[in-house]
Amino acid sequence: MRHGDLDATWSDATVACGILRRPVLPGEELAWVDAHRLRLRDLAVRGLELLVNLYLARAEYPLAVAVGRDLIALEPYREASYRLLMRGHLAAGGRAEAVRLHAQLRRLLAEESGIDPAPETTALYLEVLRAGTGTDE
């Protein structure tokens, strides 16, 4: 994607995500298998993030939103995933959905960890709110 070849990026990322989301040695509960699963899960998250960014760059907003939802299902506590999905909703004209998603994240973090969203997430939330007012301040 850094080289600007969005078609090749899409192709490679789509194949990688398909492979990385497959079960690895189902039923095996060995330490090395669990470690391998975690590494593959991390790679799958990176691949899905890449796909969301790719779809945003190509203005394919419904696809960005769909993959963003998959990303949150895979990693429900990863704020960066929520930000990507919020951007997808905003780009697709779903400002209210982006606001709802931020509220969902805020509740999740408060209930599970007792923390607030990161400053980057709050800044994006404020950007979403401003998007409906027609001001950039």
DRENVO-751208 format. One record per residue (C-alpha): residue in three letters; x, y, z. Coordinates in steps of 0.02 Angstrom, whole numbers. Layout:
BEGIN
+------+--------+--------+--------+
: type :     px :     py :     pz :
+------+--------+--------+--------+
:  ALA :      X :      Y :      Z :
...
+------+--------+--------+--------+
***
This chain:
BEGIN
+------+--------+--------+--------+
: type :     px :     py :     pz :
+------+--------+--------+--------+
:  MET :      0 :      0 :      0 :
:  ARG :    149 :    114 :     33 :
:  HIS :    193 :    100 :   -151 :
:  GLY :     18 :    150 :   -206 :
:  ASP :    -30 :    -14 :   -287 :
:  LEU :   -202 :    -31 :   -208 :
:  ASP :   -255 :   -178 :   -316 :
:  ALA :   -104 :   -284 :   -269 :
:  THR :   -126 :   -233 :    -87 :
:  TRP :   -308 :   -284 :    -90 :
:  SER :   -268 :   -451 :   -169 :
:  ASP :   -127 :   -494 :    -49 :
:  ALA :   -220 :   -434 :    106 :
:  THR :   -379 :   -526 :     60 :
:  VAL :   -289 :   -690 :     34 :
:  ALA :   -186 :   -668 :    193 :
:  CYS :   -340 :   -628 :    298 :
:  GLY :   -431 :   -779 :    229 :
:  ILE :   -288 :   -894 :    275 :
:  LEU :   -252 :   -813 :    444 :
:  ARG :   -432 :   -829 :    503 :
:  ARG :   -434 :  -1018 :    481 :
:  PRO :   -427 :  -1125 :    639 :
:  VAL :   -255 :  -1188 :    688 :
:  LEU :   -248 :  -1365 :    756 :
:  PRO :   -423 :  -1364 :    830 :
:  GLY :   -436 :  -1457 :    994 :
:  GLU :   -250 :  -1447 :   1032 :
:  GLU :   -211 :  -1355 :   1194 :
:  LEU :    -22 :  -1350 :   1193 :
:  ALA :     79 :  -1197 :   1241 :
:  TRP :    168 :  -1184 :   1074 :
:  VAL :      2 :  -1200 :    980 :
:  ASP :    -75 :  -1062 :   1086 :
:  ALA :     75 :   -950 :   1054 :
:  HIS :     63 :   -984 :    867 :
:  ARG :   -124 :   -945 :    870 :
:  LEU :    -89 :   -778 :    955 :
:  ARG :     41 :   -732 :    823 :
:  LEU :    -79 :   -777 :    683 :
:  ARG :   -218 :   -679 :    767 :
:  ASP :   -105 :   -525 :    776 :
:  LEU :    -66 :   -545 :    591 :
:  ALA :   -251 :   -563 :    552 :
:  VAL :   -287 :   -402 :    646 :
:  ARG :   -152 :   -312 :    549 :
:  GLY :   -221 :   -380 :    386 :
:  LEU :   -398 :   -325 :    427 :
:  GLU :   -335 :   -152 :    476 :
:  LEU :   -246 :   -143 :    310 :
:  LEU :   -406 :   -190 :    219 :
:  VAL :   -508 :    -58 :    310 :
:  ASN :   -378 :     74 :    267 :
:  LEU :   -376 :     13 :     88 :
:  TYR :   -565 :     23 :     72 :
:  LEU :   -563 :    197 :    148 :
:  ALA :   -429 :    251 :     23 :
:  ARG :   -532 :    181 :   -121 :
:  ALA :   -692 :    264 :    -56 :
:  GLU :   -773 :     92 :    -36 :
:  TYR :   -853 :    141 :    128 :
:  PRO :   -979 :     -1 :    149 :
:  LEU :   -836 :   -126 :    132 :
:  ALA :   -730 :    -27 :    256 :
:  VAL :   -874 :    -34 :    380 :
:  ALA :   -903 :   -221 :    354 :
:  VAL :   -719 :   -264 :    380 :
:  GLY :   -710 :   -143 :    526 :
:  ARG :   -850 :   -239 :    611 :
:  ASP :   -754 :   -401 :    584 :
:  LEU :   -602 :   -318 :    661 :
:  ILE :   -697 :   -267 :    818 :
:  ALA :   -772 :   -441 :    833 :
:  LEU :   -595 :   -512 :    829 :
:  GLU :   -520 :   -383 :    949 :
:  PRO :   -660 :   -301 :   1050 :
:  TYR :   -542 :   -199 :   1161 :
:  ARG :   -430 :   -127 :   1025 :
:  GLU :   -466 :     59 :   1014 :
:  ALA :   -378 :     78 :    847 :
:  SER :   -508 :    -39 :    773 :
:  TYR :   -650 :     68 :    838 :
:  ARG :   -568 :    223 :    764 :
:  LEU :   -556 :    139 :    594 :
:  LEU :   -738 :     88 :    601 :
:  MET :   -789 :    262 :    659 :
:  ARG :   -695 :    335 :    509 :
:  GLY :   -785 :    213 :    395 :
:  HIS :   -955 :    261 :    463 :
:  LEU :   -916 :    446 :    450 :
:  ALA :   -853 :    430 :    271 :
:  ALA :  -1009 :    331 :    225 :
:  GLY :  -1119 :    467 :    297 :
:  GLY :  -1159 :    370 :    455 :
:  ARG :  -1117 :    505 :    580 :
:  ALA :  -1245 :    441 :    707 :
:  GLU :  -1173 :    266 :    693 :
:  ALA :   -998 :    334 :    727 :
:  VAL :  -1063 :    424 :    882 :
:  ARG :  -1152 :    265 :    940 :
:  LEU :   -993 :    165 :    915 :
:  HIS :   -894 :    288 :   1021 :
:  ALA :  -1024 :    273 :   1160 :
:  GLN :  -1012 :     83 :   1149 :
:  LEU :   -823 :     90 :   1165 :
:  ARG :   -831 :    214 :   1309 :
:  ARG :   -951 :    100 :   1405 :
:  LEU :   -846 :    -54 :   1370 :
:  LEU :   -685 :     28 :   1430 :
:  ALA :   -768 :    102 :   1585 :
:  GLU :   -854 :    -60 :   1635 :
:  GLU :   -710 :   -179 :   1599 :
:  SER :   -557 :    -74 :   1640 :
:  GLY :   -614 :     85 :   1725 :
:  ILE :   -528 :    193 :   1594 :
:  ASP :   -578 :    324 :   1466 :
:  PRO :   -543 :    313 :   1280 :
:  ALA :   -371 :    369 :   1221 :
:  PRO :   -345 :    550 :   1168 :
:  GLU :   -340 :    497 :    985 :
:  THR :   -510 :    417 :   1002 :
:  THR :   -582 :    570 :   1089 :
:  ALA :   -510 :    683 :    954 :
:  LEU :   -594 :    578 :    819 :
:  TYR :   -758 :    582 :    916 :
:  LEU :   -749 :    772 :    921 :
:  GLU :   -713 :    772 :    734 :
:  VAL :   -868 :    666 :    708 :
:  LEU :   -972 :    787 :    810 :
:  ARG :   -904 :    936 :    713 :
:  ALA :   -942 :    849 :    548 :
:  GLY :  -1125 :    884 :    574 :
:  THR :  -1105 :   1067 :    619 :
:  GLY :  -1010 :   1127 :    466 :
:  THR :   -869 :   1201 :    571 :
:  ASP :   -688 :   1149 :    584 :
:  GLU :   -650 :   1225 :    754 :
+------+--------+--------+--------+
***
